[in-house]
């Protein structure tokens, strides 16, 4: 389905076949980036811009590494050191960058739907690197790619997403992606951090995690997004941690081979204990490694190449 799309804005623009093609392309790039020479000439001559209006460690760096490993020219744009500081709008900024003949513009912004707004007005391929509370589709693709490496099928697998669901674009993209792949998705967190529409997304909703953790195959712990909180979200951090932190006791009650994930950055001791984040069931750093392979696959496929061309 992605072949009909210019941009990556929402996971809902993809179907299972498209996600599987992204995974098979990422499998091939993952093999390439284990080599001493990690670089391929696939995107030589293409120009990519990382247009980030919000801070990022993982997404921005992994898109930069992915673009460079594909031999594209990649420029990092930082809003804080640009003419945005003089009042230039996001559309004027993007139009000016596109006037320099860009092929792909990767955008992170704190306003939901801002990336779609740009995609509808630009001719470059626009990739959503996180828009407000809305979606973070490339994070969901790297999370599910990480799980795809460990299981034969998503059908019937139980996934629990825990924490600050309301402010989490990662939760929304993962719910969509996991459901397209056939998983059985639940969410858990404080009622004050649960969006009103959550049941419309086809998930089971829990307010206590101890009753559901033992039956789960995969658990995605979310960062509490303090910077997006306003007013009363929960009484205090200690109470949040006592009810929702994935601590050693809770982890011990999970299935022996359950997989623990977190998109990062981690608030250690609030949503997950350090011993669990760094423990044997955690794949948190594996998610980051896979982020490069998945983003290479996306840059490659959305530049008009097919996974078939990779195998040839
Ligand atoms: N997971 C994620 O989006 O991390 P960054 O904010 O560091 O990009």
Boltz pocket constraint, residues with backbone or C-beta under 6 A from the ligand:
constraints:
  - pocket:
      binder: B
      contacts: [[A, 55], [A, 56], [A, 57], [A, 58], [A, 59], [A, 60], [A, 129], [A, 130], [A, 136], [A, 139], [A, 263], [A, 264], [A, 265]]
      max_distance: 6.0
